Amino acid sequence: MIPSSAVLGIAVGQEISHAVAVRPASSTLTVSAYHTFECDNKDTLPETIKTLKKTLLSHLPWHQRFSPTVVVGVEDETVIRKTLTAADIDDPLEQEVVVGQALSVALNMDMSGLFFDFMKQRSSCPQSGQVSYEVVACRRQALMPLLAAFKEGGLNVSIVDTQQQGLQEVYHALVQHYQPDSAPLWLHLSAGTLSVICALPDGELYQHRLTVSTMTMDANPEVRERDLGRSRVLQQHLDQAYQRYGTHHPHSVVPLWLSGDWPTHVTSPASTSCTFIHPGEAFGQASLCAQSCAALGLAFRGVRP
């Protein structure tokens, strides 16, 4: 169901953060505004949030400014990821209890000091009556000051997730928008981070991220030579990702999508073609920068229950 109020996606970084406001309209979602802000000074963060709120909501009709859904995404380096085996239970409340107990044992920590979320894996577990859960946890002491600053600044956070989850939401939205004949392989390059996302035949979503050197436009021959070397490394990552993904789809042509800060002279792997896409353009904001892509997906995350 499309919400009646605006949805704000905010990707919080160590120094620079990105925010996107999505405007609901009938059955579609359109980016109405985006904003970049600094959040390294915790003392002034509430005032920064007030400015952020005013900037994003001023582009919306008055009836969509009330009670916006706010989704905050933290960097993946600040979270703990675990794959745990626990009882296969359908009831959500009982699931939370058993996963929490398993996580407490695995981390040797009191659960009162953690926020956590989890997802049941579709793959079967070798132990009867057991199932694997993918768990993401974050220390409360790391999140509480941030959430308090948002509240003081006039925004009540509805959901906290990871920025990588935001990119997954963008992937699903782009697939729904472009409707390719087969599941695409998407490589998004932003601020030196390469994110690889693809849907596997069993319905699971594969995601991988790695840090790569950023490139410059320096005229110095030595610098340009280094950039060419980085470009070759990116080309290798592209080729390897396509080959690895092709093993899961041996009988189909895999669409290859590139977005973000790619050099213009990368070439397509053999027997395929690359399509350069702009995620923001698909949702009414062609000027949305690559670094704001996670914030866009976090806004989409706030639309679904």
Secondary structure, DSSP 8 states (H G I E B T S, - for coil): ---SS-EEEEE--SSEEEEEEEEEETTEEEEEEEEEEE---GGGHHHHHHHHHHHHHTTS-GGGSSS-EEEEEE-GGGSEEEEEEEE----HHHHHHHHHHHHHHHHT--GGGEEEEEEE-SS--SSTTEEEEEEEEEEHHHHHHHHHHHHHTT--EEEEEEHHHHHHHHHHHHHHHH--SS--EEEEEETTEEEEEEE-TTS-EEEEEEE---------HHHHHHHHHHHHHHHHHHHHHHHHHHTT-TTS---EEEEES--TT----TT--EEE--TTGGGT-TT--GGGHHHHHHHHHTT--
